[in-house]
Amino acid sequence: MSEPEGNGQQAGSMWYFVFAGQRQGPVPEAKIRELINAGQVKAGTLVWTEGMAEWLPVESVPALASFAAEAAQAGVHTAPPTLPGPLVAGVPGPTNYAGFWLRAGALVVDSLIIGLVMFAVYCGFSGFVMVLGGTRGSTRFSGADVLITIGGCFLNLAPILLGWLYYAIFESSERQATLGKAMLGLRVTDLEGRRISFGRATGRFFGRILSNFILFIGFIMAAFTEKKQTLHDMIAGTLVLK
């Protein structure tokens, strides 16, 4: 994420942050620092104050980054202070959930990308079979047949393996989005707006399979749930934000 256009942060600024997928605040700077020191607000927690062009993780905000680094080094284990209530309205925030049609558009783009890669894989395998076919001996089942059989088994698993690596790597990267999501300005986060791990992205991908099995109802849920979550978002504890 890019830096805001100027820090725009004044002494005594009021801050907003994300907790459990909801905007919290406003709180004075002293309070946000207290929350950081207590480990409630972490380096990756998204924060915003007047004058910032966009929400940023604490570690990218000069006024707060040093406190987050000190808290991480200290290994904070103290109980966090009482959290303020959620923000009602009036502040631009990361809880701008991506709607069904935006997500559908990203899915189409990602499916086309994976489809093109799979087409290349199938073409390569066909060429591989043609080459090995010419090396077959007179025996009923040659070494070439063994290789073709193994290759065929791998080819059946290739769509799942490719899809898993594509979604898990991209969604857990710094970009936090597949190519399709990035094109539409979307990103995947945890419920606090933070970058997800490869493991969580993996669980999210295999949750997609369950969404497929129930006649795509798991995907359609994004049109009706409060936070625009699909079934696999709920399983993995993730959000898709604009």
Secondary structure, DSSP 8 states (H G I E B T S, - for coil): ----SS----TT-EEEEEETTEEEEEEEHHHHHHHHHTTSS-TT-EEEETT-SS-EEGGG-HHHHHHHHHHHHHT--S-------B--SSS--S--B--HHHHHHHHHHHHHHHHHHHHHHHHHHHHHHHHHHTT--SSSS-HHHHHHHHHHHHHHHHHHHHHHHHHHHHHTSTT-S-HHHHHTT-EEEETTS----HHHHHHHHHHHHHHHHTTTHHHHGGGTSTT---HHHHHHTEEEE-
